[in-house]
Amino acid sequence: MKSIVIAEDDLKRLERRFGPDVRRMGSWNSDGVFGYTCISLGAVESAAEAVGRPGLPEAVSRLKDAREPVAAFLDLVEAFGPDLVVNIKAAYSAASLAPVSARSSGSSRILARASGAASAA
């Protein structure tokens, strides 16, 4: 699955605007000097479906073919705000906790199960 790699400086800027959830949208990686997070396009797609705002699924679709995917992703988050961040975090968490066999069958179903479990709680 394709991922978007967000450098620590961009992540810090998003964190100032949207809070600490931005650090939980994907896996964190560091070589001891530079840090970055990898955000799965599958998580972004699932989040777009969950948010349900007009234009968001189309924007995510364009993100896949963007010449500058990081800039396009940052613009997407700026445009659709904290709802998108929270739902990317939820999709990433659900996919991370799912058994390996369930991961390949679609992250949108995993997000739906996670959302249903949260509603029931």
N, C-alpha and C positions, 0 to 999 in steps of 0.2 A: 504494500500500500504506500502511496506517495505521502510524503510529509513536507511540512513547511518548517524551515529552520529559522527560529527567531533569536537573534543575538541578545545578549544580556542588556545592552544599552536600550534597545527597543522594548524589551520586556520591562525594564525599570520605568520607562515612560508610560507604558500601558498600566503598570501597577499604580503609578501616581494617580492616574485618571480613574481606573476601575477597581482598584483594591487588590488584595492578595490572591484572589481567585485566578488571576492571569498566570500565576506560577504553577497552577494545578491543571492547566489545559493540555499538558503533554509531559513527556519525559524530560527531565533535567540532565544535562551532560556538561562536564567540565574537564579541562585538561590541567587544571590547577592555575591557569592564567586566564583563559577565556571560558566563558560559560554561555550556554545556549539551550533552548528548549526545542524539541521536535513535536510538532502538532500534526496529528494524522488528519488527512483530508476526509477520511471516513467520519471522524469525530465532528469535523466542521459540517459535513453534510447532514449528519444526524441532528446536530444542534439547530441547523437551519430549518429542518422539518419540525422540530419541537417548538421553536419560537413562532413559526407560522406567520411571519410578517410578509406582506406583499413585497416582491422584488428580491427577497433574501435568497431563495433557492437559485434564482437566475444569476445573482451576483456570485454565489458559491460556484456555480457551473463555469462562469467566466474565469474564476480564480484558477481553475485547473489548467487553463491554457495561457495564463498571464505570462508576459515576458519577464516581469519582475514580481514573482509570487509573494515575496515578503512585503513589498510595498502595497500590493493589492490586498493582502490579508490585513495589514495594519489599517488601511482605508476601510475595509469591511468592518472591522471591530469598531473603529471610530464612528462609522455610520449607524451601526445597529446596536451598539452599546452593551450595557451590562447584561441584558437578557441573553445575548449571544455568548458572552464570556461564561456565564453560569451554566449554560447548556453545553458548551464545549467541554467544560470541566466535568459535567455529569456524564457525557458520552465517553470521555476518556476514562473516567473512573469505572464506569460500567464495563467497558471493554477490557480494562486492566484486571478486573475482578472475575470476569467470565472465564469459564473453562476454555481451553484452547480450541476445542471442537466448535464451541458456540461463536467464537470470534470470527471464524471464516464464514459463518452463515449470515452475517449482516449486523452492523453495529446499530442500525436504527431499531431493530427488534430488541436489542439489548437495552437501549435507552428507554424504549417503551416499557420494558419490564421494570427497569430501575425507577422510572417515573411512577409507575403503578404501585410499586412497593413503598415509595416515599409517600404517596397519597394515602395508602392504607395505614401508615404509621401515625 
